[in-house]
Amino acid sequence: MPPRLFNLFRISQPIFRPAAEISPFLAPFLYTQLRDAHILASLADNPGALHKRIRRGRGPSSGKGKTSGRGHKGQKQHGKVPRGFNGGQTKDEVVHGKRGDHKFSNFSVDMKPLNLYKVQDWVDQGRLDPSKPITIKELRQSRCITNMKDGVKLLAKGSEKLKSPLNVVISRASAKAIAAVEAAGGSLTTRYYTPFAMRRIMQGKMDPINSLQSQIKVGEEMPRKKFYNRLPDPTSRKDIEYYRDPAHRGYLSHLVPEGHGPSLFFTTPGTGKMTLRKTSKSRAVAGDNRIW
């Protein structure tokens, strides 16, 4: 064994001395086991922590030699191809555009989230009156929400803290939020707003609840001359179907006939023209088979 490693080995060994030569209170400090020096040689990364680098262009035996895995000639072998490159002509995403509810879509909506625990906290502080309808105007004036782009959506976070029965009129609401508000003895209605309508509502020039298609109950009529502008109703099929759905507590759900769905395109099974024709034919045949 080389001299340096031999000395290191001697240092790493435990020191044993007769107990008669030392005081008893020093024994726990002297009989200590030091770490072995050879542990340092076994240090390594966890399996899979490091990956071996692919060495390209170093011969055919590696499978990445000669052309380095790029193939022969062309733009992909000589350089890089940008994402969406279409051979030099106009990109497909420019010609056809992007569709769907992604971040930069013209069809997506930016709803301001509002949780139930915050509404209950504002009621406890006296900043919201639960005896009156709570609309976007009351929420904005009480600073419960700060900015609105396309509307406000009520969420069910902190629904266990909701105790007051509330009458909420809001842009959208989740299914759990609707169930929580109704379980507390309140009511929730979703209605359509535009950015322009929300600005006029904050100025006091537009009714925040009723429009031409709203179902106005007796005793809830608002004076028409008080407001300068009329609250608009939805015009796109997507918005109309949302506010016609009773599951969303839409304000247009009273326009849906009994037994029909909110869709403007798909008919409810059993309510189409073919079903009515079949039932009428069966009745006629039953009448023609009579003897007298």
Long-range contacts (C-beta under 8 A, 24 or more apart in sequence): 8-37, 9-37, 12-36, 12-37, 107-238, 109-150, 109-151, 110-149, 110-150, 111-149, 111-150, 111-151, 111-152, 111-153, 111-171, 111-172, 112-145, 112-147, 112-148, 112-149, 112-151, 112-152, 112-153, 113-152, 113-153, 113-155, 114-139, 114-144, 114-145, 114-152, 114-153, 114-154, 114-155, 114-170, 115-154, 115-155, 115-156, 115-157, 115-158, 116-154, 116-155, 116-156, 116-157, 116-158, 116-159, 116-161, 116-162, 116-177, 116-180, 116-181, 117-157, 117-158, 117-159, 117-161, 117-162, 118-144, 118-158, 119-144, 119-154, 119-162, 119-166, 119-168, 120-158, 120-161, 120-162, 120-163, 120-164, 121-161, 123-164, 123-166, 130-164, 130-165, 130-166, 130-167, 132-167, 133-167, 133-168, 133-169, 133-209, 134-166, 134-167, 134-168, 134-169, 134-170, 135-169, 135-170, 135-201, 135-208, 135-209, 136-169, 136-170, 136-171, 136-193, 136-198, 136-201, 136-208, 137-201, 137-202, 137-208, 140-202, 141-202, 148-195, 148-198, 149-195, 150-193, 150-195, 151-193, 151-198, 154-181, 154-188, 156-180, 169-208, 169-209, 172-242, 172-248, 173-248, 173-249, 175-247, 178-248, 178-249, 188-249, 189-249, 189-250, 189-251, 190-242, 190-243, 190-248, 190-249, 190-250, 190-251, 191-243, 191-250, 191-251, 192-232, 192-233, 192-234, 192-239, 192-243, 192-251, 194-232, 197-229, 197-231, 197-232, 200-228, 200-229, 201-231, 205-229, 206-230, 206-231, 207-231, 213-251, 213-252, 213-255, 214-251, 215-251, 215-254, 237-264, 237-265, 240-264
